[in-house]
C-alpha cells in the first residue's frame, strides 16, 4: 500500500472511531427514556410489553456494526483499540456529567437542579453498569468475530457478523439489566421481559445491518485492493 492510501486508510479509521465513540457516549446519556415499538401489535412477554425498550439501544447497535467493520478491514488489534478508546471517552463523559450535577444552577437557569438531576441523576450508576456490560460484550464480539473469521478462512461474512453480534448483545443486555436490577434502578419483575424484548430488538437490528456491512466491506476492499481475508496494517 502506498503512502497516500495509507493516509486515507488511517483517516477512515479515525472517522469510524469517532462514529463509534459518539454512538457509545450518546447511548449512555439518553438511556433513561423508554419507548414502545409495536410492529406486531400489543404483545406482552413476562409482564412486559414486547419492545418496551430504552432509546439507548437505538445508537448502541451501531457500535457493533462499526467494530465488525474495523475487525474485518483493520484487524483485531485495531478493533480492540477503538473499544478501549470508547471506554475512556465514556468515563470522561461521566466525569463531566458528575461535575455538571455538582454545580448549583442559578435562579434564572432554564434548566434547574431538579430538572437536570431527573434526567442525569442516575447516570453515574447506570453508565458504570453499562460500561461493565459494554466491556464484556465488545471484547466478546471481537473475539467471536475473529474466531469465525479464522475458522471460515475469511469467507461467510454474514456468519461471523451475526453470530458474534447475537452472542455479545445477549451478554450486554443481560449484564446491564442484572446490574440495574441489583442496584434497584429497575424492578426485578421487569427483568425477563426487558431482557427478551431488548435481545430480540438487537437481533432484528443485527440482521438489518448485515447488508450495510457487506456494502462497506466491498467498498473498502475495492478502494484499497484488498484480497479476501487481507487486512490493513496501520502501524508503520
Secondary structure, DSSP 8 states (H G I E B T S, - for coil): --HHHHHHHHHHHHHHHHHHHHHHHHHHHHTT-EEE--TT-S-EETTEETTEEETHHHHHHHHHHHHHHHHHHH-HHHHHHHHHHHHHHHHHHHHHHHHHHHS---TT-SS-HHHHHHHHTTHHHHHHHHHHHHHHHHHHHHHHHHHHHHHTTT--HHHHHHHHHHHHHHHHHHHHHHHHHHTTSS-GGGHHHHHHHHHHHHHHHHHHHHHHHHHHHHHHHHHHT--TT-------
